[in-house]
Amino acid sequence: MDAPSAVEKGRDARPCCARPELTIVARARDAVHATHLYELGVTDAIPETIEASLQLAEAVLVDIGVPMGFVIASIHEKRDEYRKFLQPHGDRRKETRGIKMSKRVRDMNKPKPEKSGGPA
């Protein structure tokens, strides 16, 4: 469905209630919309703004020479962090929480120790 209002109206007759094994993947405009879709019962909500940013970051990291495997792992890790952040968690869902930098990215930003091999 490409009509947000249709998704909203369909919440009373959600297929996930009648068929809980059904996987529902929805495109969301942004993080707030994704959280709302999770509250309506979708299995996975993909926020366009976040996904576009992750794809841009992936392209830049590969272009500057970061190994592809490292980039893919980091992007997948970050995507999982966002997904967990956006899904409602009881009373905590209304908290304002920052998204932590992944360990891989944090380690990547650390200065590398200089090798001590004497003067060249």
C-alpha positions in Angstrom: 0.0 0.0 0.0 1.3 3.4 -0.9 -1.3 5.4 1.0 -0.6 6.2 4.6 -4.3 6.8 5.4 -5.2 3.4 4.0 -2.8 1.8 6.5 -4.3 3.9 9.3 -7.8 2.9 8.4 -6.8 -0.8 8.1 -5.6 -1.0 11.6 -9.0 -2.2 12.9 -9.0 -5.1 10.5 -5.3 -5.8 10.7 -4.3 -9.1 9.1 -1.7 -9.6 11.9 -4.6 -10.1 14.3 -6.4 -12.7 12.3 -3.1 -14.3 11.0 -0.3 -13.7 13.5 2.2 -15.7 11.3 1.8 -13.1 8.5 4.8 -10.9 8.0 4.0 -7.3 7.3 6.7 -5.0 6.1 5.8 -1.3 5.7 7.6 1.7 4.3 7.6 4.6 6.8 8.2 8.3 6.0 10.5 8.8 9.0 11.3 7.4 12.5 8.1 8.8 14.1 6.0 7.2 11.4 7.9 3.9 11.8 7.2 3.8 15.5 3.5 4.4 14.8 3.5 1.5 12.3 5.1 -0.8 14.9 2.4 0.2 17.4 -0.2 -0.7 14.7 1.3 -4.2 14.6 3.6 -4.3 11.5 6.4 -6.8 11.6 9.0 -4.4 10.2 8.8 -0.7 9.4 11.5 0.8 7.1 11.9 4.6 7.6 12.8 6.1 4.3 15.0 8.9 5.9 17.0 6.5 7.9 17.4 3.9 5.2 18.6 6.6 2.7 21.1 7.8 5.2 22.5 4.3 5.8 22.8 3.7 2.1 24.7 7.0 1.6 27.0 6.2 4.5 27.7 2.8 3.0 28.6 4.3 -0.4 30.9 6.9 1.2 32.7 4.4 3.4 33.3 2.1 0.5 34.5 5.0 -1.7 37.0 6.2 0.9 38.5 2.7 1.1 36.9 1.1 4.2 36.8 -2.7 3.5 33.4 -3.8 2.1 32.8 -6.5 4.8 33.4 -4.1 7.6 31.1 -1.5 6.0 28.3 -4.1 5.4 28.6 -5.4 9.0 28.5 -1.9 10.5 25.5 -0.8 8.4 23.6 -4.0 9.4 24.5 -3.4 13.0 23.3 0.2 12.8 20.1 -0.8 11.0 19.4 -3.3 13.8 20.0 -0.6 16.5 17.5 1.7 14.8 14.9 -1.1 14.5 15.2 -1.8 18.2 15.1 1.9 19.1 11.9 2.4 17.0 9.9 -0.5 18.3 7.7 0.4 21.2 9.0 -0.8 24.6 6.1 -0.3 27.1 6.3 3.0 29.0 9.8 3.7 27.7 8.7 4.3 24.1 7.9 8.0 24.9 11.4 8.6 26.3 13.8 10.7 24.4 16.7 8.5 23.8 19.8 9.1 21.7 21.0 6.4 19.4 24.4 5.1 20.4 27.3 5.0 18.0 28.0 1.3 17.2 31.2 -0.2 18.6 32.6 -0.8 15.2 32.2 2.8 14.1 33.5 4.1 17.5 36.6 1.8 17.1 37.1 2.9 13.6 37.3 6.6 14.7 40.0 5.8 17.4 43.5 6.9 16.4 45.7 4.0 15.4 48.8 3.5 17.7 52.0 4.4 15.9 54.4 1.6 15.3 57.7 2.1 16.9 60.4 0.9 14.6 63.0 3.5 15.1 63.9 6.3 12.6 63.6 5.5 9.0 
